[in-house]
Amino acid sequence: MRAFDRRHPLLWDVLVTGFFMTAAFTDVLGGGWRYITQNPQAPTWLLVTLALGFTVPLLWRRTHPVAILLPMLPLAVVNAWTGTDLQASLTLLVVMFNIALHTGLRTLLASYALTLIPIVVDGLRNAAEQAADQTIIPQATRLAMVAIVGVSYRTRQEYLASLVERAAQLEVERDQQARLATAAERTRIAREMHDIIGHNLSVITSLADGGSYAAAKNPERAAQALTAIGTTSRQALGELRRLLDVLRTDPSETEPPGAARLGLEPLEASAPSGVEMAPQPSLTDLDHLIEGVRSAGLPVRTTTHGYATALPPGRQLTVYRVIQEALTNTLKHGGPDATSTVSVSYGDGGAVTATVTDTGRGSTSRSNGTRGRGLAGMRERTALYGGTLESGPVPDHGWHVHLHLPEETPQ
């Protein structure tokens, strides 16, 4: 009924007004008013006027409740002063309910005070027969109760409206968070793609150049370079396939029925059948990374202090990617006689310090490489854990990258 009323408000107003009008004229034409009236000689024109005046304005009771109260009050005073006492005057309770429902507190109090006027007139007219506690107080109390019910109903409507608005805001916030998460995931994937492609292609390029140089003088070394190129290429293709398989997976396949309707977050996409999802690189893969760089022709010396005890995977991936990017830049820009040194120190509480130093050419030949996506990606990874990243030329000759991740903040 409430939904029908919202769609057809005029029809409902006509039905309500017609109901009260029918009841009023049934009372007048049927003579029922004579059983309670104090003026049985009231003229018919007065009865019809009062019946119309108390019922017809109800058609606008929801849109202009205060405006229809003002013409009804003089009729209520006449009804009380002449002793007609038509029961149609009870429609003032309907008007008072709508005033409480659609207006503010000040308007409600003023309307209540005005509506007391015909009640007081009725009490004064019958003062000789009945005391005020039998006329004025009961009617004023009844009027106040109707106003309180209207205020309570309006409060409930406002509360429900606030819940609906809050639900709409939560949906908007959920969509915004989903878009932010998507943007962050795209950034992460772009960073991973850069790390995978940039590093492996640099290794492949170095091996190809070395194999081409050794082909004429040392065919065995050329064959080793080709073998290393094949191994590195397969590794890069495998990582790219795993990453692209995640992108191709439809999240709706793993979302439980009704999850969107209930506002649940979609589950992480699982791998398609037959696709092997390998974990992200960790510090245990550093040796394999460094061996691949050495096979590409870059001598690398490593030193380690402490142990990576229970280091979170995210921190391990950050350290791995920073070292990988630094070695890749050395392969690209360090020159043929460059060497590199990797030093990693583990502290308490997840603290890690990693330094990659090389003896390659200076900053002029590396300006394009260090100001691109690689350096930005390293800084973004470091900032996730509140760490610092420094990179630049060393005083004598070469380049250095220094990473420091502080201790984890207790949760």
ABEGO torsion letter per residue (X at the ends): XAAAAAABAAAAAAAAAAAAAAAAAAAAAAGAAAAABABAABBAAAAAAAAAAAAAAAAAAAABAAAAAAAAAAAAAAAAAAGAGBAAAAAAAAAAAAAAAABBAAAAAAAAAAAAAAAAAAAAAAAAABBAAAAAAAAAAAAAAAAAAAAAAAAAAAAAAAAAAAAAAAAAAAAAAAAAAAAAAAAAAAAAAAAAAAAAAAAAAAAAAAAAAAAAABAAAAAAAAAAAAAAAAAAAAAAAAAAAAAABBAAAABBBGAAAAGBBBBBBBBBBGBBBBBBBBAAAAAAAAAAAAAAGBBBBBBBBEBBBGBBAAAAAAAAAAAAAAAAAAAAAAEAABBBBBBBBBBBGGBBBBBBBBABBBAAAAAAAAABAAAAAAAAAAAAAGBBBBBEBBAABEBBBBBBBBBBBBX
